[in-house]
Amino acid sequence: NVYKEDTTMANKDSAFGLKPIGKVGQNRDNQGLSEYSIAASASAIYFQDPVELAATGTITVAAASDALLGSLNGVFFTDATTDKPTYANHLNASNTATDIVGFVSDDPYERFEIQADGATAAADVGLNADIVYAAGSSPDYVSKVELQTSDQKTGTAQLRIIGISKDPQNNEAGSANVNLVVIINEHQLKATAGV
């Protein structure tokens, strides 16, 4: 009786938002994070959620069709209850601190990995698509944002697909939940109009 490994594999369904993975051209810039203010009692923003710069001068979580600034990699604030400096990977909606700062991967040439919400193929590389927002959840508070496969097109959209992930658990093109490599196509730092 010989054990034979099953080599058929579907992609793992585990959304994680926009994960920064390096810059276009792999230049030597340090991929530093920029700091942006977040309003007290703002909507929750989860780790790797796409964010946008609002007309208030603060960042907020972005939705489908919004111009994007980048993805959130954490927040720092003085806890309003304990008065202690606090770092977290996400922002709770109930946070009343008045000094909240979000750290954002905002380079217009940053490459991100994102999970598709349906099936997409290698032939879709080069197409654009919007995001689908879903709130993260405890205990890790990681984004559940995905790329909307039903929206893939040559026309303008938030993200441009530039490749298929090399992650062996999520690189099966043509199957649902494939991880894609994207850049932000509608980036607020490259837009000609202000907020």
C-alpha positions in Angstrom: 0.0 0.0 0.0 1.8 3.1 -1.3 0.8 6.6 -0.3 0.4 8.9 -3.2 0.3 12.6 -2.6 -2.6 14.5 -4.1 -1.0 17.2 -6.3 -4.3 18.9 -7.3 -4.5 22.1 -5.4 -7.0 24.9 -5.2 -6.0 28.3 -4.1 -6.4 29.0 -0.4 -9.3 31.5 0.4 -7.6 33.9 2.8 -7.9 37.6 1.8 -5.3 40.0 3.3 -5.8 43.4 1.6 -2.9 45.1 -0.2 0.3 43.6 1.0 3.4 45.7 -0.1 6.0 43.4 -1.7 8.6 45.7 -3.3 8.8 48.5 -5.8 8.5 48.4 -9.6 12.0 47.9 -11.0 13.3 46.7 -7.6 15.2 49.9 -7.0 17.1 50.4 -3.8 14.7 52.8 -2.1 14.0 51.8 1.4 10.2 51.4 1.1 9.7 53.6 4.1 6.2 54.4 5.4 4.8 57.8 5.4 2.8 59.2 8.3 -0.7 60.6 7.9 -3.1 61.9 10.5 -6.3 60.0 11.3 -9.4 61.7 12.9 -10.5 60.7 16.3 -13.5 58.2 16.2 -12.8 57.6 12.5 -14.1 54.4 10.8 -12.1 51.3 11.6 -9.1 50.7 9.3 -7.5 47.2 9.3 -4.0 46.1 8.6 -3.3 46.4 4.9 -6.6 48.1 4.1 -6.4 50.5 1.2 -6.7 54.1 2.4 -7.4 57.4 0.8 -6.6 61.0 1.7 -9.8 62.8 2.6 -10.7 66.5 2.1 -10.3 66.9 5.9 -6.6 66.3 5.6 -6.8 62.9 7.3 -6.8 59.4 5.9 -9.8 57.1 5.8 -10.4 53.6 4.6 -11.0 53.5 0.8 -13.9 52.0 -1.1 -14.4 50.7 -4.6 -13.8 53.5 -7.2 -11.9 55.8 -4.8 -8.5 57.1 -5.7 -6.0 55.2 -3.4 -3.1 56.5 -1.4 -1.7 53.1 -0.3 -2.2 50.5 2.4 -2.2 50.9 6.2 0.6 49.2 8.0 -0.2 50.3 11.5 -1.2 53.2 13.8 0.4 55.1 16.7 -1.6 57.2 19.3 -1.8 58.1 22.9 -4.5 55.9 24.5 -7.3 58.2 25.7 -8.0 56.0 28.7 -4.5 55.0 29.9 -2.5 58.0 28.5 0.1 55.4 27.3 1.7 55.7 23.8 0.3 52.8 21.8 1.1 51.1 18.5 -1.4 48.7 16.8 -1.6 47.1 13.4 -5.2 48.5 13.0 -7.4 51.3 14.1 -10.6 50.5 16.1 -13.6 52.6 15.2 -14.1 53.6 18.8 -10.7 55.2 19.2 -11.1 58.7 20.6 -7.4 59.7 20.7 -6.7 63.0 19.1 -3.1 62.3 18.0 -3.7 59.2 15.8 -1.0 58.7 13.1 -1.3 56.0 10.4 1.7 54.5 8.7 1.0 54.0 5.0 2.9 52.3 2.1 2.2 55.2 -0.3 4.9 55.0 -2.9 3.2 55.3 -6.3 5.5 52.6 -7.7 4.9 50.1 -4.9 3.9 46.6 -5.9 1.2 44.9 -3.8 -0.1 41.4 -3.6 -3.9 41.0 -3.3 -6.2 38.0 -3.5 -8.8 37.9 -6.3 -12.5 37.4 -5.3 -13.0 35.0 -8.2 -11.1 33.2 -11.0 -8.6 35.1 -13.1 -6.1 33.9 -15.7 -2.5 34.8 -16.8 -4.1 36.4 -19.8 -5.7 39.0 -17.5 -2.2 40.5 -16.6 -2.3 44.1 -17.8 -6.0 44.6 -17.1 -7.4 47.0 -14.4 -9.9 46.3 -11.7 -11.4 47.9 -8.6 -11.3 46.5 -5.0 -14.1 44.8 -3.1 -14.2 46.0 0.5 -14.9 43.7 3.4 -14.0 44.6 7.0 -11.2 42.7 8.8 -12.0 40.7 11.9 -10.4 39.7 15.2 -8.1 38.4 16.4 -5.6 39.6 13.8 -7.5 42.6 12.4 -6.1 42.0 8.9 -7.9 43.5 5.9 -10.3 41.3 3.9 -10.2 43.5 0.8 -9.9 41.7 -2.6 -9.6 42.5 -6.2 -13.0 42.4 -8.0 -12.6 39.9 -10.9 -15.9 40.7 -12.4 -14.6 44.3 -12.9 -11.4 43.4 -14.8 -11.2 45.7 -17.9 -8.9 47.8 -20.1 -10.7 50.9 -18.9 -9.7 53.0 -15.8 -9.9 51.3 -12.4 -8.1 51.4 -9.1 -5.5 48.6 -9.6 -3.5 47.3 -12.5 -2.7 43.6 -12.6 1.0 43.2 -13.3 1.5 39.5 -12.5 0.5 36.3 -10.7 1.9 35.6 -7.2 4.7 33.1 -6.7 3.0 31.9 -3.5 2.6 28.2 -4.0 -0.6 28.1 -2.0 -2.3 30.8 -4.2 -0.7 31.0 -7.7 -3.0 28.7 -9.6 -4.2 31.0 -12.4 -7.7 30.3 -13.8 -8.9 29.3 -10.3 -10.7 31.3 -7.7 -8.7 33.2 -5.0 -5.5 33.4 -6.9 -3.1 36.1 -5.5 -2.2 38.8 -7.9 0.6 41.3 -8.1 -0.8 44.8 -8.7 0.2 48.5 -8.6 -2.2 51.3 -7.7 -3.4 52.6 -11.1 -5.5 55.5 -9.6 -3.0 56.8 -7.1 -3.6 60.1 -5.2 0.0 61.1 -5.4 0.0 60.8 -9.2 -3.4 62.4 -9.8 -3.5 65.9 -11.3 -6.6 66.9 -9.4 -6.5 67.6 -5.6 -8.7 66.0 -3.0 
